[in-house]
Amino acid sequence: MAHRAMALMSVVLGHRLLVFHRTVQRPVLVCRLGFYVRIGAVLKQHDHRLRLAGQAGVHDRLPVQGQ
């Protein structure tokens, strides 16, 4: 489900970038593209951390339920 949402977001972003490219000069597009790449990297890192935290949370909760 997350993969579908990510794919949809990337398609929407790609379309927006195409429209943006038509309306604005290339240097601004390059800046915007770098910005999106940076955000994507941060989001990936954050998603990975959330997954690790989620797994740790599950392991932490299981013994508590056992008691």
C-alpha positions as a Markdown table, in Angstrom:
| # | Residue | x | y | z |
|---|---|---|---|---|
| 1 | Met | 0.0 | 0.0 | 0.0 |
| 2 | Ala | 2.8 | 2.4 | 0.9 |
| 3 | His | 4.5 | 1.5 | -2.4 |
| 4 | Arg | 1.4 | 2.4 | -4.4 |
| 5 | Ala | 1.1 | 5.8 | -2.6 |
| 6 | Met | 4.8 | 6.4 | -3.2 |
| 7 | Ala | 4.4 | 5.6 | -6.9 |
| 8 | Leu | 1.4 | 7.8 | -7.2 |
| 9 | Met | 3.2 | 10.7 | -5.5 |
| 10 | Ser | 6.2 | 10.3 | -7.8 |
| 11 | Val | 3.9 | 10.3 | -10.9 |
| 12 | Val | 2.2 | 13.5 | -9.6 |
| 13 | Leu | 5.5 | 15.1 | -8.8 |
| 14 | Gly | 6.9 | 14.1 | -12.2 |
| 15 | His | 3.8 | 15.7 | -13.9 |
| 16 | Arg | 4.2 | 18.9 | -11.8 |
| 17 | Leu | 7.9 | 19.0 | -12.8 |
| 18 | Leu | 7.0 | 18.7 | -16.5 |
| 19 | Val | 4.5 | 21.6 | -16.2 |
| 20 | Phe | 6.9 | 23.6 | -14.1 |
| 21 | His | 9.6 | 23.0 | -16.8 |
| 22 | Arg | 7.4 | 24.4 | -19.5 |
| 23 | Thr | 6.6 | 27.5 | -17.5 |
| 24 | Val | 9.9 | 28.4 | -15.8 |
| 25 | Gln | 13.6 | 28.6 | -16.9 |
| 26 | Arg | 15.8 | 25.6 | -16.5 |
| 27 | Pro | 18.0 | 26.9 | -13.6 |
| 28 | Val | 15.0 | 27.2 | -11.3 |
| 29 | Leu | 13.9 | 23.7 | -12.3 |
| 30 | Val | 17.3 | 22.3 | -11.4 |
| 31 | Cys | 17.1 | 24.0 | -8.0 |
| 32 | Arg | 13.6 | 22.6 | -7.5 |
| 33 | Leu | 14.6 | 19.2 | -8.6 |
| 34 | Gly | 17.6 | 19.1 | -6.2 |
| 35 | Phe | 15.2 | 20.2 | -3.5 |
| 36 | Tyr | 12.8 | 17.3 | -4.3 |
| 37 | Val | 15.7 | 14.8 | -4.4 |
| 38 | Arg | 16.9 | 16.1 | -0.9 |
| 39 | Ile | 13.3 | 15.8 | 0.4 |
| 40 | Gly | 13.0 | 12.3 | -1.1 |
| 41 | Ala | 16.2 | 11.2 | 0.6 |
| 42 | Val | 15.1 | 12.6 | 4.0 |
| 43 | Leu | 11.7 | 10.9 | 3.6 |
| 44 | Lys | 13.3 | 7.6 | 2.8 |
| 45 | Gln | 15.6 | 7.9 | 5.9 |
| 46 | His | 12.6 | 8.9 | 8.0 |
| 47 | Asp | 10.5 | 6.0 | 6.7 |
| 48 | His | 13.3 | 3.6 | 7.5 |
| 49 | Arg | 13.6 | 5.0 | 11.0 |
| 50 | Leu | 9.8 | 4.7 | 11.5 |
| 51 | Arg | 9.9 | 1.1 | 10.4 |
| 52 | Leu | 12.7 | 0.3 | 12.8 |
| 53 | Ala | 10.8 | 2.2 | 15.6 |
| 54 | Gly | 7.7 | 0.2 | 14.6 |
| 55 | Gln | 9.5 | -3.1 | 14.8 |
| 56 | Ala | 11.1 | -2.1 | 18.2 |
| 57 | Gly | 7.7 | -1.0 | 19.4 |
| 58 | Val | 6.1 | -4.4 | 18.5 |
| 59 | His | 8.9 | -6.2 | 20.3 |
| 60 | Asp | 8.6 | -3.9 | 23.3 |
| 61 | Arg | 4.8 | -4.4 | 23.5 |
| 62 | Leu | 4.7 | -8.2 | 23.2 |
| 63 | Pro | 6.2 | -9.0 | 26.7 |
| 64 | Val | 3.9 | -6.4 | 28.3 |
| 65 | Gln | 0.8 | -8.1 | 26.8 |
| 66 | Gly | 2.2 | -11.5 | 28.0 |
| 67 | Gln | 2.2 | -10.2 | 31.6 |
